[in-house]
């Protein structure tokens, strides 16, 4: 899985049409990746649903302000649930990284096997390090300043794929992501506004549309990363 820092991806992702921006190129690439192998992307997302739902249920009940203020949740029980919810949320993050990497390989026309879904666990230490640093920096920025926290989150957004794709360390992935995102933060923010809207629409038919929109979201993120790699082939 580890590749040299100067890695130049093989042909496969769509090329930009004249006048086409990064947002539209990423959306088009995400849709093409989903069409290329829908069974893999949809299947991986379905496998992740129980983990995501469990983490949301545990953390949602633990962090319910009304229940805490009313004393319905004892402090020790609250801490225990928060610990379990965080652990399961981290597991969900590892599986999300696996789906992102699978989408990237599909975009590059590279083979994807079932073990790709769990591939992030082979990069356990770098992912944990990057995750903790990002949570601390972004959390601090949001808690005290809000806007800087959002900017940090966007600037560090490419770290999971940098670890999975280039085999870099946790802190190094944050530095590379920060460099790659210079000049493209507004594009990424706009892209996420589009993806949030798409997933909101996916909720309308009893949530069934999410079976398409969620895998499409992963594939689009991978397409955005792939374009950044093409723009920074050797200096990221």
BALOMI-544476 format. One line per 10 residues: number of its first residue (from 1); their letters; for each residue x, y, z of N, C-alpha, C. Coordinates in nm, 4 decimals, decimal comma, m for minus. Layout:
! BALOMI-544476
NUM) A) X/Y/Z/X/Y/Z/X/Y/Z; ...
END
This chain:
! BALOMI-544476
1) XXXXXXXXXX) 0,0820/m0,1203/0,0000/0,0000/0,0000/0,0000/0,0853/0,1251/0,0000; 0,1984/0,1183/0,0620/0,2856/0,2357/0,0712/0,3465/0,2681/m0,0642; 0,3440/0,3953/m0,1010/0,3983/0,4375/m0,2289/0,4875/0,5571/m0,2082; 0,5817/0,5820/m0,2975/0,6725/0,6951/m0,2815/0,5979/0,8272/m0,2822; 0,6570/0,9269/m0,2172/0,5944/1,0582/m0,2095/0,5743/1,1176/m0,3472; 0,6609/1,0884/m0,4410/0,6501/1,1433/m0,5749/0,5606/1,0642/m0,6674; 0,4750/0,9802/m0,6101/0,3901/0,8918/m0,6897/0,2994/0,9704/m0,7834; 0,2966/0,9293/m0,9081/0,2075/0,9900/m1,0057/0,1045/0,8864/m1,0465; m0,0244/0,9085/m1,0174/m0,1264/0,8074/m1,0401/m0,1420/0,7724/m1,1869; m0,1820/0,6477/m1,2150/m0,2010/0,6040/m1,3533/m0,3234/0,6707/m1,4136
11) XXXXXXXXXX) m0,3332/0,6680/m1,5462/m0,4500/0,7265/m1,6117/m0,5774/0,6576/m1,5642; m0,6859/0,7259/m1,5638/m0,8122/0,6676/m1,5208/m0,9120/0,7745/m1,4810; m0,8758/0,8662/m1,3878/m0,9701/0,9698/m1,3478/m1,0022/1,0627/m1,4642; m1,1206/1,1217/m1,4625/m1,1592/1,2095/m1,5735/m1,0725/1,3330/m1,5798; m1,0453/1,3765/m1,6999/m0,9703/1,4993/m1,7201/m1,0666/1,6174/m1,7191; m1,0142/1,7333/m1,6797/m1,0988/1,8518/m1,6727/m1,1346/1,8993/m1,8130; m1,2621/1,9291/m1,8317/m1,3059/1,9893/m1,9566/m1,2683/2,1372/m1,9552; m1,2599/2,2002/m2,0705/m1,2269/2,3435/m2,0748/m1,3220/2,4252/m1,9879; m1,2637/2,5009/m1,8968/m1,3451/2,5845/m1,8096/m1,4085/2,5121/m1,6925; m1,3842/2,3834/m1,6784/m1,4464/2,3075/m1,5692/m1,3706/2,3306/m1,4397
21) XXXXXXXXXX) m1,4433/2,3605/m1,3329/m1,3826/2,3859/m1,2042/m1,3586/2,2596/m1,1249; m1,2883/2,2745/m1,0125/m1,2526/2,1608/m0,9282/m1,3756/2,0943/m0,8681; m1,4758/2,1731/m0,8323/m1,5971/2,1167/m0,7718/m1,6710/2,0278/m0,8714; m1,6971/2,0797/m0,9903/m1,7704/2,0014/m1,0902/m1,6897/1,8808/m1,1357; m1,5572/1,8955/m1,1447/m1,4723/1,7834/m1,1829/m1,4781/1,6727/m1,0778; m1,4781/1,7106/m0,9509/m1,4853/1,6120/m0,8431/m1,6199/1,5414/m0,8422; m1,7269/1,6160/m0,8627/m1,8601/1,5560/m0,8665/m1,8724/1,4593/m0,9841; m1,8191/1,4984/m1,0969/m1,8243/1,4105/m1,2145/m1,7405/1,2859/m1,1920; m1,6216/1,3042/m1,1325/m1,5366/1,1886/m1,1052/m1,6003/1,0951/m1,0038; m1,6656/1,1521/m0,9014/m1,7330/1,0685/m0,8032/m1,8446/0,9869/m0,8645
31) XXXXXXXXXX) m1,9212/1,0484/m0,9534/m2,0312/0,9773/m1,0181/m1,9788/0,8675/m1,1103; m1,8702/0,8956/m1,1822/m1,8126/0,7945/m1,2705/m1,7586/0,6758/m1,1904; m1,6962/0,7039/m1,0741/m1,6460/0,5953/m0,9890/m1,7604/0,5105/m0,9365; m1,8699/0,5745/m0,8968/m1,9859/0,5003/m0,8465/m2,0472/0,4143/m0,9554; m2,0574/0,4679/m1,0763/m2,1124/0,3901/m1,1869/m2,0210/0,2734/m1,2236; m1,8895/0,2935/m1,2074/m1,7927/0,1914/m1,2453/m1,8028/0,0682/m1,1561; m1,8252/0,0878/m1,0277/m1,8327/m0,0265/m0,9362/m1,9294/0,0038/m0,8214; m2,0599/0,0107/m0,8512/m2,1573/0,0442/m0,7467/m2,1678/m0,0623/m0,6385; m2,1479/m0,1893/m0,6762/m2,1629/m0,2979/m0,5785/m2,0636/m0,2829/m0,4640; m1,9390/m0,2470/m0,4967/m1,8360/m0,2331/m0,3941/m1,8654/m0,1151/m0,3026
41) XXXXXXXXXX) m1,8897/0,0021/m0,3607/m1,9093/0,1219/m0,2793/m2,0378/0,1145/m0,1966; m2,1459/0,0706/m0,2594/m2,2719/0,0579/m0,1851/m2,2614/m0,0533/m0,0808; m2,1979/m0,1641/m0,1184/m2,1824/m0,2753/m0,0242/m2,1002/m0,2365/0,0972; m1,9892/m0,1683/0,0767/m1,9053/m0,1255/0,1895/m1,9822/m0,0292/0,2807; m2,0578/0,0625/0,2202/m2,1356/0,1573/0,3013/m2,2439/0,0860/0,3817; m2,3057/m0,0159/0,3238/m2,4065/m0,0940/0,3963/m2,3443/m0,1680/0,5143; m2,2241/m0,2201/0,4947/m2,1557/m0,2900/0,6028/m2,1210/m0,1961/0,7183; m2,1024/m0,0690/0,6869/m2,0629/0,0277/0,7900/m2,1816/0,0835/0,8683; m2,3012/0,0684/0,8156/m2,4193/0,1275/0,8783/m2,4365/0,0887/1,0249; m2,4250/m0,0408/1,0626/m2,4450/m0,0757/1,2040/m2,3463/m0,0062/1,2975
51) XXXXXXXXXX) m2,2212/0,0093/1,2537/m2,1202/0,0759/1,3369/m2,1537/0,2238/1,3524; m2,1899/0,2885/1,2417/m2,2261/0,4298/1,2465/m2,3477/0,4522/1,3353; m2,4484/0,3668/1,3193/m2,5715/0,3815/1,3981/m2,5448/0,3588/1,5465; m2,4608/0,2599/1,5787/m2,4305/0,2306/1,7184/m2,3566/0,3470/1,7840; m2,2577/0,4023/1,7131/m2,1830/0,5154/1,7675/m2,2744/0,6361/1,7880; m2,3619/0,6633/1,6921/m2,4542/0,7764/1,7036/m2,5512/0,7557/1,8191; m2,5970/0,6331/1,8366/m2,6935/0,6030/1,9441/m2,6296/0,6199/2,0819; m2,5073/0,5669/2,0972/m2,4400/0,5770/2,2267/m2,4045/0,7216/2,2588; m2,3411/0,7894/2,1631/m2,3009/0,9272/2,1869/m2,4216/1,0205/2,1981; m2,5255/0,9940/2,1201/m2,6453/1,0765/2,1263/m2,7119/1,0702/2,2621
61) XXXXXXXXXX) m2,7195/0,9503/2,3184/m2,7793/0,9354/2,4510/m2,6916/0,9921/2,5597; m2,5602/0,9782/2,5421/m2,4671/1,0266/2,6441/m2,4603/1,1778/2,6479; m2,4660/1,2395/2,5303/m2,4463/1,3843/2,5228/m2,5772/1,4630/2,5243; m2,6879/1,3934/2,5542/m2,8168/1,4618/2,5610/m2,8151/1,5615/2,6768; m2,8180/1,6890/2,6452/m2,8037/1,7936/2,7471/m2,9148/1,7861/2,8504; m3,0375/1,7612/2,8039/m3,1497/1,7547/2,8958/m3,1343/1,6439/2,9981; m3,0913/1,5270/2,9527/m3,0754/1,4133/3,0428/m2,9636/1,4377/3,1428; m2,8567/1,5031/3,0982/m2,7436/1,5310/3,1869/m2,7835/1,6319/3,2936; m2,8491/1,7404/3,2494/m2,8872/1,8444/3,3449/m2,9910/1,7951/3,4441; m3,0743/1,6993/3,4026/m3,1768/1,6459/3,4921/m3,1227/1,5373/3,5834
71) XXXXXXXXXX) m2,9984/1,5027/3,5645/m2,9378/1,4008/3,6485/m2,9816/1,2594/3,6152; m3,0359/1,2395/3,4938/m3,0840/1,1071/3,4551/m2,9685/1,0122/3,4234; m2,8523/1,0676/3,3902/m2,7359/0,9863/3,3587/m2,6282/1,0119/3,4644; m2,5983/0,9130/3,5502/m2,4928/0,9309/3,6509/m2,3598/0,9624/3,5834; m2,2737/1,0411/3,6484/m2,1458/1,0806/3,5868/m2,0624/0,9629/3,5387; m2,0518/0,8564/3,6200/m1,9696/0,7424/3,5783/m2,0290/0,6750/3,4552; m2,1615/0,6594/3,4545/m2,2274/0,5974/3,3394/m2,2115/0,6838/3,2156; m2,2189/0,8152/3,2361/m2,1991/0,9084/3,1251/m2,0583/0,8940/3,0667; m1,9574/0,8853/3,1534/m1,8190/0,8704/3,1078/m1,8000/0,7378/3,0355; m1,8591/0,6314/3,0910/m1,8441/0,4989/3,0293/m1,9043/0,4963/2,8899
81) XXXXXXXXXX) m2,0220/0,5540/2,8738/m2,0862/0,5562/2,7428/m2,0085/0,6445/2,6453; m1,9571/0,7556/2,6981/m1,8784/0,8442/2,6129/m1,7532/0,7735/2,5632; m1,6903/0,6948/2,6512/m1,5701/0,6200/2,6137/m1,6020/0,5161/2,5075; m1,7110/0,4407/2,5297/m1,7502/0,3385/2,4326/m1,7924/0,4018/2,3004; m1,8672/0,5102/2,3099/m1,9110/0,5771/2,1876/m1,7952/0,6314/2,1068; m1,6951/0,6854/2,1751/m1,5770/0,7381/2,1069/m1,4981/0,6264/2,0401; m1,4873/0,5112/2,1096/m1,4147/0,3970/2,0537/m1,4845/0,3445/1,9286; m1,6169/0,3342/1,9356/m1,6919/0,2856/1,8195/m1,6891/0,3892/1,7074; m1,6913/0,5179/1,7452/m1,6793/0,6235/1,6445/m1,5453/0,6186/1,5735; m1,4400/0,5844/1,6486/m1,3078/0,5710/1,5878/m1,3056/0,4527/1,4920
91) XXXXXXXXXX) m1,3700/0,3426/1,5315/m1,3822/0,2269/1,4422/m1,4542/0,2663/1,3143; m1,5588/0,3452/1,3286/m1,6325/0,3944/1,2128/m1,5418/0,4779/1,1226; m1,4515/0,5560/1,1846/m1,3578/0,6362/1,1074/m1,2599/0,5518/1,0276; m1,2140/0,4417/1,0871/m1,1239/0,3515/1,0149/m1,1940/0,2910/0,8936; m1,3191/0,2513/0,9115/m1,3939/0,1921/0,8001/m1,4219/0,2973/0,6929; m1,4454/0,4220/0,7344/m1,4654/0,5299/0,6369/m1,3399/0,5509/0,5529; m1,2233/0,5451/0,6186/m1,0970/0,5587/0,5454/m1,0812/0,4456/0,4446; m1,1257/0,3249/0,4819/m1,1199/0,2125/0,3896/m1,2085/0,2333/0,2686; m1,3267/0,2906/0,2904/m1,4177/0,3180/0,1787/m1,3592/0,4259/0,0879; m1,3011/0,5288/0,1476/m1,2369/0,6339/0,0683/m1,1265/0,5758/m0,0195
101) XXXXXXXXXX) m1,0471/0,4878/0,0391/m0,9365/0,4288/m0,0365/m0,9883/0,3374/m0,1471; m1,0969/0,2655/m0,1188/m1,1580/0,1813/m0,2220/m1,2084/0,2679/m0,3371; m1,2710/0,3800/m0,3039/m1,3203/0,4707/m0,4082/m1,2056/0,5262/m0,4919; m1,0949/0,5561/m0,4266/m0,9783/0,6070/m0,4989/m0,9244/0,5019/m0,5952; m0,9176/0,3785/m0,5517/m0,8684/0,2708/m0,6384/m0,9630/0,2472/m0,7560; m1,0929/0,2560/m0,7303/m1,1893/0,2425/m0,8398/m1,1708/0,3554/m0,9401; m1,1504/0,4751/m0,8890/m1,1299/0,5913/m0,9758/m1,0073/0,5727/m1,0638; m0,9052/0,5067/m1,0107/m0,7815/0,4835/m1,0848/m0,7846/0,3538/m1,1656; m0,8997/0,2867/m1,1640/m0,9148/0,1581/m1,2337/m0,8194/0,0525/m1,1780; m0,7995/0,0550/m1,0485/m0,7180/m0,0445/m0,9799/m0,8097/m0,1429/m0,9087
111) XXXXXXXXXX) m0,7637/m0,2666/m0,8868/m0,8507/m0,3684/m0,8259/m0,8845/m0,3369/m0,6805; m1,0057/m0,3708/m0,6427/m1,0518/m0,3559/m0,5048/m1,1030/m0,4911/m0,4572; m1,0534/m0,5360/m0,3417/m1,0967/m0,6627/m0,2836/m1,1657/m0,6336/m0,1504; m1,2257/m0,7360/m0,0918/m1,3007/m0,7158/0,0319/m1,2126/m0,6618/0,1437; m1,0867/m0,7054/0,1482/m0,9971/m0,6607/0,2546/m0,9668/m0,5105/0,2470; m0,9930/m0,4474/0,1314/m0,9721/m0,3041/0,1186/m1,0585/m0,2282/0,2183; m1,1754/m0,2849/0,2501/m1,2667/m0,2232/0,3450/m1,2009/m0,2041/0,4819; m1,1097/m0,2965/0,5164/m1,0430/m0,2912/0,6471/m0,8985/m0,2428/0,6354; m0,8607/m0,1912/0,5197/m0,7202/m0,1596/0,4934/m0,6650/m0,0507/0,5845; m0,7505/0,0351/0,6395/m0,7012/0,1431/0,7250/m0,6374/0,0902/0,8529
121) XXXXXXXXXX) m0,6762/m0,0294/0,8947/m0,6196/m0,0857/1,0174/m0,4713/m0,1192/1,0010; m0,4258/m0,1329/0,8775/m0,2834/m0,1569/0,8542/m0,2026/m0,0287/0,8752; m0,2722/0,0835/0,8856/m0,2076/0,2129/0,9098/m0,2567/0,2695/1,0432; m0,2717/0,1822/1,1401/m0,3358/0,2146/1,2677/m0,2699/0,3323/1,3385; m0,1386/0,3246/1,3592/m0,0689/0,4278/1,4375/m0,0738/0,5647/1,3700; m0,0389/0,5767/1,2404/m0,0465/0,7090/1,1768/m0,1873/0,7682/1,1806; m0,2888/0,6842/1,1608/m0,4259/0,7343/1,1603/m0,4663/0,7833/1,2989; m0,4293/0,7081/1,4023/m0,4609/0,7497/1,5389/m0,3933/0,8832/1,5705; m0,2655/0,8955/1,5349/m0,1930/1,0192/1,5628/m0,2572/1,1388/1,4920; m0,2852/1,1216/1,3635/m0,3457/1,2311/1,2873/m0,4844/1,2639/1,3411
131) XXXXXXXXXX) m0,5596/1,1623/1,3743/m0,6961/1,1812/1,4246/m0,6957/1,2632/1,5536; m0,6081/1,2273/1,6461/m0,6021/1,2967/1,7747/m0,5614/1,4430/1,7554; m0,4592/1,4658/1,6719/m0,4131/1,6027/1,6484/m0,5236/1,6875/1,5852; m0,5910/1,6312/1,4842/m0,6975/1,7046/1,4163/m0,8113/1,7368/1,5123; m0,8508/1,6384/1,5937/m0,9601/1,6607/1,6880/m0,9257/1,7725/1,7867; m0,8022/1,7727/1,8341/m0,7610/1,8749/1,9298/m0,7577/2,0140/1,8663; m0,6939/2,0228/1,7486/m0,6791/2,1530/1,6827/m0,8139/2,2068/1,6359; m0,8899/2,1225/1,5672/m1,0195/2,1666/1,5152/m1,1162/2,1940/1,6301; m1,1150/2,1055/1,7304/m1,2038/2,1248/1,8446/m1,1754/2,2554/1,9168; m1,0487/2,2855/1,9369/m1,0107/2,4103/2,0024/m1,0552/2,5302/1,9188
141) XXXXXXXXXX) m1,0333/2,5210/1,7871/m1,0714/2,6319/1,6993/m1,2211/2,6560/1,6974; m1,2988/2,5478/1,6966/m1,4445/2,5624/1,6950/m1,4954/2,6129/1,8289; m1,4375/2,5625/1,9376/m1,4836/2,5987/2,0712/m1,4647/2,7465/2,1000; m1,3517/2,8015/2,0570/m1,3200/2,9389/2,0925/m1,3392/3,0387/1,9789; m1,3248/2,9932/1,8547/m1,3275/3,0893/1,7453/m1,4235/3,0507/1,6328; m1,4653/2,9274/1,6253/m1,5582/2,8720/1,5261/m1,5014/2,8723/1,3846; m1,4897/2,9919/1,3249/m1,4443/2,9995/1,1858/m1,3046/2,9400/1,1677; m1,2052/2,9730/1,2517/m1,0740/2,9077/1,2373/m1,0832/2,7563/1,2497; m1,1742/2,7083/1,3356/m1,1903/2,5643/1,3490/m1,2356/2,5003/1,2191; m1,3272/2,5657/1,1505/m1,3749/2,5157/1,0213/m1,2623/2,5196/0,9185
151) XXXXXXXXXX) m1,1839/2,6262/0,9215/m1,0717/2,6392/0,8277/m0,9690/2,5285/0,8519; m0,9396/2,5011/0,9792/m0,8465/2,3922/1,0114/m0,8999/2,2586/0,9609; m1,0294/2,2351/0,9811/m1,0903/2,1089/0,9381/m1,0771/2,0909/0,7874; m1,0974/2,1986/0,7136/m1,0851/2,1919/0,5677/m0,9396/2,1736/0,5260; m0,8494/2,2476/0,5911/m0,7078/2,2396/0,5544/m0,6493/2,1009/0,5804; m0,6974/2,0328/0,6837/m0,6454/1,8999/0,7185/m0,7265/1,7865/0,6556; m0,8241/1,8196/0,5723/m0,9230/1,7219/0,5268/m0,8671/1,6041/0,4473; m0,7513/1,6203/0,3861/m0,6996/1,5157/0,2974/m0,6110/1,4134/0,3682; m0,5952/1,4259/0,5004/m0,5008/1,3388/0,5697/m0,5346/1,1893/0,5618; m0,6619/1,1449/0,5671/m0,6844/0,9992/0,5613/m0,6326/0,9357/0,4322
161) XXXXXXXXXX) m0,6614/1,0002/0,3190/m0,6172/0,9431/0,1922/m0,4671/0,9568/0,1726; m0,4077/1,0612/0,2266/m0,2624/1,0746/0,2173/m0,1937/0,9607/0,2928; m0,2479/0,9240/0,4079/m0,1910/0,8120/0,4842/m0,2130/0,6815/0,4094; m0,3335/0,6610/0,3578/m0,3663/0,5361/0,2899/m0,2952/0,5235/0,1549; m0,2882/0,6331/0,0824/m0,2371/0,6295/m0,0543/m0,0854/0,6420/m0,0621; m0,0297/0,7348/0,0147/0,1140/0,7609/0,0057/0,1949/0,6980/0,1173; 0,1277/0,6423/0,2174/0,1983/0,5757/0,3251/0,2765/0,6684/0,4152; 0,2351/0,7952/0,4252/0,3069/0,8909/0,5092/0,2631/0,8756/0,6544; 0,3387/0,9383/0,7458/0,3043/0,9355/0,8866/0,1899/1,0299/0,9193; 0,1381/1,0200/1,0424/0,0254/1,1020/1,0827/0,0514/1,2511/1,0752
171) XXXXXXXXXX) 0,1504/1,3035/1,1490/0,1792/1,4468/1,1419/0,2179/1,4924/1,0011; 0,2914/1,4074/0,9296/0,3320/1,4428/0,7932/0,2102/1,4570/0,7014; 0,1103/1,3721/0,7214/m0,0099/1,3800/0,6382/m0,0832/1,5125/0,6586; m0,0786/1,5639/0,7812/m0,1436/1,6925/0,8089/m0,0689/1,8067/0,7396; 0,0648/1,8002/0,7424/0,1437/1,9015/0,6747/0,1214/1,8999/0,5247; 0,1160/1,7794/0,4669/0,0934/1,7690/0,3229/m0,0462/1,8173/0,2858; m0,1448/1,7817/0,3675/m0,2815/1,8251/0,3407/m0,2908/1,9778/0,3467; m0,2267/2,0356/0,4465/m0,2268/2,1819/0,4607/m0,1692/2,2479/0,3356; m0,0596/2,1908/0,2848/0,0050/2,2460/0,1655/m0,0832/2,2281/0,0420; m0,1395/2,1096/0,0254/m0,2200/2,0801/m0,0930/m0,3470/2,1639/m0,0995
181) XXXXXXXXXX) m0,4020/2,1972/0,0171/m0,5298/2,2678/0,0197/m0,5161/2,4192/0,0038; m0,3924/2,4689/m0,0040/m0,3740/2,6129/m0,0240/m0,4359/2,6548/m0,1575; m0,5280/2,7464/m0,1499/m0,5953/2,7945/m0,2700/m0,7180/2,7137/m0,3083; m0,7467/2,6048/m0,2350/m0,8590/2,5181/m0,2712/m0,9581/2,4982/m0,1567; m0,9405/2,5740/m0,0480/m1,0316/2,5582/0,0666/m1,1739/2,5980/0,0302; m1,1892/2,7051/m0,0445/m1,3232/2,7497/m0,0842/m1,3900/2,6452/m0,1733; m1,3121/2,5819/m0,2610/m1,3662/2,4768/m0,3474/m1,4171/2,3601/m0,2629; m1,3376/2,3208/m0,1626/m1,3770/2,2075/m0,0784/m1,5013/2,2414/0,0036; m1,5074/2,3641/0,0541/m1,6242/2,4072/0,1303/m1,7495/2,4049/0,0428; m1,7374/2,4561/m0,0789/m1,8499/2,4555/m0,1724/m1,8887/2,3124/m0,2084
191) XXXXXXXXXX) m1,7880/2,2277/m0,2277/m1,8157/2,0880/m0,2600/m1,8981/2,0225/m0,1500; m1,8636/2,0497/m0,0242/m1,9369/1,9903/0,0868/m2,0772/2,0470/0,0984; m2,0969/2,1726/0,0632/m2,2325/2,2271/0,0616/m2,3186/2,1517/m0,0402; m2,2587/2,1212/m0,1551/m2,3302/2,0451/m0,2578/m2,3602/1,9041/m0,2078; m2,2613/1,8389/m0,1453/m2,2794/1,7014/m0,0985/m2,3821/1,6937/0,0148; m2,3824/1,7924/0,1024/m2,4828/1,7953/0,2091/m2,6222/1,8067/0,1496; m2,6351/1,8918/0,0484/m2,7645/1,9075/m0,0191/m2,8066/1,7771/m0,0862; m2,7118/1,7115/m0,1534/m2,7404/1,5853/m0,2207/m2,7868/1,4801/m0,1208; m2,7202/1,4712/m0,0063/m2,7585/1,3720/0,0939/m2,8910/1,4088/0,1611; m2,9195/1,5365/0,1733/m3,0494/1,5783/0,2270/m3,1611/1,5336/0,1343
201) XXXXXXXXXX) m3,1384/1,5498/0,0046/m3,2368/1,5025/m0,0935/m3,2508/1,3506/m0,0845; m3,1378/1,2829/m0,0569/m3,1411/1,1379/m0,0438/m3,2259/1,0892/0,0726; m3,2498/1,1764/0,1701/m3,3335/1,1414/0,2851/m3,4822/1,1368/0,2516; m3,5214/1,2082/0,1473/m3,6639/1,2281/0,1201/m3,7382/1,0975/0,0952; m3,6924/1,0087/0,0052/m3,7694/0,8847/m0,0162/m3,7417/0,7807/0,0926; m3,7828/0,8122/0,2172/m3,7642/0,7223/0,3314/m3,6176/0,6886/0,3553; m3,5287/0,7763/0,3140/m3,3860/0,7547/0,3348/m3,3224/0,6585/0,2370; m3,4003/0,6033/0,1457/m3,3455/0,5050/0,0516/m3,2443/0,5677/m0,0434; m3,2620/0,6950/m0,0699/m3,1686/0,7622/m0,1593/m3,0276/0,7671/m0,1051; m3,0130/0,7525/0,0285/m2,8800/0,7536/0,0887/m2,7956/0,6351/0,0424
211) XXXXXXXXXX) m2,8622/0,5289/m0,0039/m2,7882/0,4136/m0,0560/m2,7037/0,4528/m0,1769; m2,7427/0,5601/m0,2426/m2,6667/0,6116/m0,3571/m2,5850/0,7339/m0,3179; m2,6461/0,8253/m0,2427/m2,5791/0,9529/m0,2155/m2,4595/0,9391/m0,1214; m2,4657/0,8464/m0,0250/m2,3522/0,8296/0,0661/m2,2306/0,7713/m0,0068; m2,2454/0,6602/m0,0836/m2,1304/0,6132/m0,1619/m2,0797/0,7194/m0,2601; m2,1718/0,7958/m0,3180/m2,1335/0,9033/m0,4088/m2,0501/1,0078/m0,3357; m2,0831/1,0350/m0,2110/m2,0072/1,1313/m0,1308/m1,8643/1,0841/m0,1100; m1,8472/0,9567/m0,0748/m1,7117/0,9021/m0,0588/m1,6340/0,9104/m0,1897; m1,6989/0,8706/m0,2995/m1,6312/0,8706/m0,4297/m1,5929/1,0112/m0,4724; m1,6773/1,1088/m0,4417/m1,6490/1,2477/m0,4779/m1,5310/1,3023/m0,3980
221) XXXXXXXXXX) m1,5235/1,2656/m0,2689/m1,4081/1,3067/m0,1886/m1,2785/1,2489/m0,2459; m1,2853/1,1219/m0,2887/m1,1681/1,0586/m0,3487/m1,1298/1,1285/m0,4782; m1,2299/1,1697/m0,5568/m1,2028/1,2396/m0,6830/m1,1398/1,3758/m0,6570; m1,1831/1,4437/m0,5520/m1,1237/1,5728/m0,5152/m0,9769/1,5531/m0,4774; m0,9501/1,4520/m0,3966/m0,8120/1,4220/m0,3570/m0,7268/1,3885/m0,4792; m0,7814/1,3095/m0,5684/m0,7048/1,2686/m0,6866/m0,6662/1,3885/m0,7724; m0,7568/1,4840/m0,7820/m0,7262/1,6044/m0,8596/m0,6160/1,6855/m0,7908; m0,6206/1,6918/m0,6570/m0,5145/1,7629/m0,5848/m0,3794/1,6955/m0,6065; m0,3787/1,5632/m0,6112/m0,2545/1,4897/m0,6368/m0,2009/1,5242/m0,7753; m0,2893/1,5377/m0,8716/m0,2468/1,5739/m1,0065/m0,1912/1,7158/m1,0101
231) XXXXXX) m0,2447/1,8019/m0,9246/m0,1984/1,9399/m0,9191/m0,0690/1,9536/m0,8391; m0,0437/1,8557/m0,7483/0,0779/1,8555/m0,6651/0,1463/1,7190/m0,6776; 0,1946/1,6825/m0,7945/0,2491/1,5475/m0,8150/0,3747/1,5187/m0,7353; 0,4532/1,6202/m0,7038/0,5816/1,5936/m0,6385/0,6101/1,6834/m0,5179; 0,5366/1,7897/m0,5056/0,5704/1,8855/m0,3999/0,4717/1,8852/m0,2843; 0,3768/1,7831/m0,2800/0,2822/1,7795/m0,1680/0,3511/1,7292/m0,0464
END
